[in-house]
Amino acid sequence: MTTPDARWRHRPDGSTWGDFGADDELGRLNLITPAKVVEAAAEVREGLSFCLSLPLDMPNGRRGERFAPRLFPTGEDCCNMSRPLGLRFPGATGVTCDDAVELCLQYSTQWDGFSHFGRAFDADGDGVDEVVYYNGWRAGEHIVPVGRPGVASGAHRLGIQTYAEKAIQTRGVMLDLDRHFGPDRKRIGFGELSEALTAQAVTVEPGDILCLHSGIGRAIVESGGGADLSVMRHLGAELDGSDPRLLQWITDSGVAAIAADNFAVEWFQKITDPSEPRPLLPLHEHCLFKLGVPLGELWWLSDLAAALAARGRTRFMLTAPPLRLPRAVGSPVTPVATI
């Protein structure tokens, strides 16, 4: 597709750029229509709700540049549980607590925003790559780095607040990879995905959010959050983003988002030959950059997966808006499933 009057003249092969409008920032979240929400509500039969978030201080320890939340009082008079208000305001009763947090927004249970992952691509068609994000929004212009004089840093387009304003609520669909393949680490390409979908009678339709249970979240919780990463590397199923048939299935399915209880949804693709450049995270590129499909990482899915399996069900109502934090590229989320 060529759009000479837009931010880009050429879009990546297989992308949805422009399909939802020239200025779209929601991608396939647009497929979550009022009718889709009504379908989701029909999955509520018992009124049982499940929290799908890990405690936000899990897993323990640093994850690269990301660190666990740091909680502290907002001031000298705050979070003093034994100091009566009457000492500060004569005649007042009670005590108060008030605190603040220093938080890496993508440390624990999270949504990745579309501004989280871009790439160098010749969107202008002039033979020169520029760094762009979903729907052609530009690095340096719409997604602004820290330190640019006179301009607030962050995602002025594709900020995570757009997910919140959408108020993500739709039908969730559970695929229990842990139950089908066991706890060991395994690449899930199209063949393995199809096998598990068929075995568990799982059907994914446009506007659904696919939830993948690998068991890694359970290992994190059972370890008290301090899971040994050398052990974790040998656990859990992860999607194989290098499989073009798997990527095509994501395209064809119409899935609105994908969430998993592992660290990145996909198998980390090591670069063994720098002379042959390729995506380090091809599924991130396909979903966040090309299609506009949000990715959720480190969700807590084990309790819900067990409850659904016990009832012979795979579908549920899912409510999962992130923080409405302007210009952020990702966000913690406390998803709620209702069955």
C-alpha positions in Angstrom: 0.0 0.0 0.0 1.2 3.5 -0.9 -0.1 6.6 0.9 1.8 9.6 -0.4 0.0 12.1 1.9 0.6 10.2 5.1 3.6 9.7 7.4 4.7 6.8 5.2 4.6 5.9 1.5 5.2 2.2 2.0 4.1 0.0 4.8 5.8 -3.3 5.9 4.6 -6.4 4.1 1.8 -8.0 6.0 1.1 -5.0 8.2 -2.2 -3.4 9.1 -0.9 0.2 8.8 -3.7 2.4 7.6 -6.3 -0.3 7.8 -7.9 1.3 10.9 -7.3 4.9 9.8 -4.4 7.2 9.1 -4.0 8.3 12.7 -4.9 5.0 14.4 -3.1 4.2 17.7 -5.2 1.1 18.7 -4.3 -1.5 16.1 -6.3 -4.7 16.5 -7.9 -3.5 19.7 -10.3 -1.8 17.2 -11.7 -5.3 16.8 -13.1 -5.2 20.3 -16.5 -3.8 19.4 -19.6 -3.4 21.6 -20.9 -6.7 20.1 -17.6 -8.4 21.2 -18.0 -7.1 24.7 -21.5 -8.6 24.8 -20.1 -11.9 23.6 -17.6 -11.7 26.5 -20.3 -11.0 29.0 -22.1 -14.2 27.9 -19.1 -16.2 29.3 -20.0 -15.1 32.9 -22.0 -18.0 34.3 -20.9 -18.4 37.9 -19.7 -14.9 38.8 -16.3 -16.1 39.8 -13.5 -13.6 39.4 -9.7 -14.3 39.1 -6.8 -11.9 39.6 -4.4 -12.4 36.7 -1.5 -10.3 38.0 1.5 -11.4 39.9 2.4 -9.4 43.0 4.2 -6.5 41.3 7.4 -7.1 43.2 7.7 -10.5 41.5 10.0 -11.9 40.1 12.5 -10.7 42.7 15.8 -9.0 41.7 16.8 -6.9 38.7 15.7 -7.8 35.1 18.3 -6.0 33.1 17.7 -2.3 33.7 14.4 -3.1 35.4 14.1 -3.3 39.1 11.4 -4.2 41.7 9.1 -1.4 43.0 10.5 0.8 45.7 7.8 1.9 48.1 8.4 4.9 50.4 6.4 7.5 52.4 5.6 10.7 50.6 6.8 12.9 53.5 7.8 13.0 57.1 4.2 13.0 58.4 3.0 10.2 56.1 3.0 6.5 56.7 3.5 7.1 60.5 0.9 4.6 61.7 1.2 5.7 65.3 1.1 9.5 64.9 -2.5 10.9 65.6 -3.6 13.6 63.3 -4.3 15.7 66.4 -0.6 16.4 66.8 -0.6 18.3 63.5 -4.3 19.4 63.4 -5.4 20.0 67.0 -8.7 18.3 67.7 -8.5 15.9 64.7 -8.8 12.2 65.3 -7.3 9.2 63.4 -4.0 8.5 61.7 -3.2 8.6 58.0 -0.7 6.9 55.7 0.4 8.1 52.3 3.1 6.6 50.1 4.8 6.8 46.8 6.5 4.2 44.5 9.4 4.2 42.1 8.3 1.7 39.5 9.6 0.1 36.4 6.5 -0.1 34.3 7.4 -3.4 32.6 9.0 -5.2 35.5 6.2 -7.6 36.4 2.7 -8.3 35.0 2.4 -5.8 32.1 1.2 -4.7 28.8 3.7 -3.7 26.1 2.6 -0.6 24.2 3.1 -0.2 20.5 5.7 2.5 21.3 7.7 -0.1 23.1 8.9 -1.7 19.9 9.8 -0.1 16.6 12.4 -0.7 13.9 14.4 0.9 11.2 12.3 0.7 8.0 12.2 2.6 4.7 8.7 4.1 5.2 9.4 7.0 2.9 10.4 4.8 0.0 13.6 6.8 -0.6 16.0 4.0 0.1 16.9 5.3 3.6 15.7 3.6 6.7 14.1 5.7 9.5 13.0 4.5 12.9 9.3 4.1 12.9 6.6 2.4 15.0 3.2 1.0 14.4 1.2 2.9 11.7 4.3 4.9 10.8 4.6 7.0 13.9 8.1 8.4 14.0 11.0 8.2 16.5 12.2 11.6 17.5 8.9 13.3 16.4 6.1 11.3 18.0 8.1 9.0 20.3 10.6 11.4 21.9 13.8 10.4 23.7 14.8 11.7 27.1 16.8 14.9 26.9 15.3 16.6 23.8 15.3 20.3 24.8 11.9 21.8 25.3 9.9 18.6 24.6 8.5 16.2 27.1 10.0 12.8 26.6 8.0 9.7 25.9 5.3 8.5 23.5 3.3 11.5 22.3 1.6 9.0 20.0 1.1 5.3 20.8 1.2 6.0 24.6 -0.1 3.3 26.8 -3.0 5.5 27.9 -4.7 4.7 24.6 -5.2 1.1 25.8 -6.7 2.5 29.0 -9.0 4.8 27.2 -10.1 1.8 25.1 -11.0 0.2 28.5 -9.8 -3.2 27.3 -12.6 -5.7 28.0 -13.3 -8.6 25.7 -13.5 -12.4 25.6 -10.4 -14.2 26.8 -9.4 -17.6 25.4 -7.1 -19.9 27.4 -4.6 -22.3 25.8 -3.0 -24.4 28.5 0.4 -25.2 27.0 1.7 -26.5 30.4 -1.1 -29.0 30.5 -0.5 -30.2 27.0 3.3 -30.2 26.7 4.4 -30.3 30.3 6.7 -28.0 32.3 9.9 -28.2 30.2 11.0 -25.4 27.9 9.7 -25.9 24.4 9.4 -23.8 21.2 5.9 -23.5 20.0 5.7 -23.1 16.3 2.6 -23.4 14.1 2.5 -27.2 14.3 2.7 -27.3 18.1 0.2 -24.5 18.4 -2.3 -26.2 16.1 -1.9 -29.5 18.0 -2.6 -27.9 21.3 -5.6 -25.9 20.0 -7.1 -29.0 18.5 -6.5 -31.1 21.6 -8.1 -28.6 23.9 -10.9 -27.6 21.5 -9.8 -24.0 21.6 -11.2 -21.6 19.0 -9.8 -18.1 18.6 -12.0 -15.5 16.8 -11.4 -11.9 15.8 -11.4 -9.5 18.8 -10.5 -12.3 21.3 -7.4 -12.1 23.6 -5.4 -15.3 23.6 -3.9 -16.3 27.0 -1.1 -18.8 27.0 -0.4 -20.7 30.2 3.1 -22.1 30.3 3.5 -22.6 34.1 6.4 -20.2 34.5 4.2 -17.9 36.6 3.5 -20.8 38.9 7.2 -21.4 39.2 7.8 -17.8 40.1 5.1 -17.8 42.8 6.2 -21.1 44.3 9.7 -19.8 44.6 8.5 -16.8 46.5 9.4 -14.6 43.6 13.1 -15.5 43.8 13.2 -18.1 41.0 16.7 -19.0 39.8 17.0 -17.7 36.3 19.3 -20.5 35.4 16.5 -22.9 36.3 13.8 -20.8 34.7 15.5 -20.9 31.3 14.6 -24.6 31.1 10.9 -24.1 31.9 7.8 -23.3 30.0 6.6 -23.2 26.4 7.3 -20.0 24.4 6.1 -19.1 20.9 8.6 -19.4 18.1 8.5 -16.1 16.3 10.9 -17.4 13.7 8.2 -19.7 12.3 6.5 -17.8 9.4 3.4 -20.1 9.6 2.9 -19.1 13.3 3.1 -15.4 12.4 0.6 -15.9 9.6 -1.8 -17.7 12.0 -1.6 -14.6 14.3 -2.5 -12.5 11.3 -5.3 -14.7 10.1 -6.8 -15.3 13.5 -7.8 -11.7 14.1 -6.7 -12.0 17.7 -6.8 -8.6 19.4 -3.9 -9.3 21.8 -1.8 -12.1 23.2 -0.8 -12.5 26.9 1.4 -15.2 28.5 2.7 -16.0 31.9 6.3 -16.1 30.7 8.9 -13.3 30.4 8.5 -12.3 26.7 5.7 -14.4 25.2 8.2 -15.6 22.6 11.4 -17.6 22.5 14.5 -15.3 22.6 16.2 -15.5 19.2 20.0 -15.4 19.6 22.0 -13.6 16.9 24.8 -16.0 15.9 25.9 -14.2 12.7 25.8 -10.4 12.9 26.6 -10.2 9.1 23.0 -11.5 8.5 20.7 -9.0 10.3 17.4 -10.4 11.5 14.8 -9.6 14.2 15.9 -10.4 17.7 12.3 -10.6 18.7 10.4 -11.5 15.5 7.0 -12.0 17.3 7.3 -8.6 18.9 8.1 -7.1 15.5 5.1 -8.8 13.9 2.6 -8.0 16.6 3.6 -4.6 18.0 5.2 -3.1 14.9 3.3 -4.6 12.0 -0.2 -5.7 13.2 -0.9 -3.6 16.2 -1.5 -6.6 18.5 -0.6 -5.8 22.2 1.6 -8.3 24.1 1.1 -9.1 27.8 3.9 -10.6 29.8 4.3 -12.3 33.2 0.5 -12.6 33.7 -0.7 -14.9 36.5 -2.7 -17.6 34.7 -2.4 -20.8 36.7 -5.5 -20.5 38.9 -7.7 -19.5 36.0 -6.3 -22.3 33.8 -7.1 -24.9 36.5 -10.6 -23.5 37.0 -11.4 -23.6 33.3 -10.0 -27.1 32.8 -12.1 -28.4 35.7 -15.2 -27.0 34.0 -14.3 -28.1 30.5 -14.2 -24.5 29.4 -11.6 -22.3 27.6 -13.4 -18.9 27.4 -14.0 -16.2 29.9 -14.6 -12.5 30.2 -11.4 -10.5 30.4 -11.0 -7.0 31.7 -7.4 -5.6 31.4 -6.9 -1.9 31.0 -3.4 -0.6 32.0 -2.6 2.6 33.9 -3.9 5.7 32.2 -0.4 7.2 32.2 0.2 9.5 29.3 3.3 9.0 27.2 4.3 5.7 28.8 5.4 2.9 26.5 4.2 0.1 28.8 2.3 -0.4 32.0 1.6 -2.7 34.9 -1.8 -4.3 34.6 -4.1 -6.2 37.0 -6.3 -8.2 34.6 -9.5 -9.7 35.9 -11.1 -12.8 34.4 -14.7 -13.6 35.2 -16.4 -17.0 34.5 
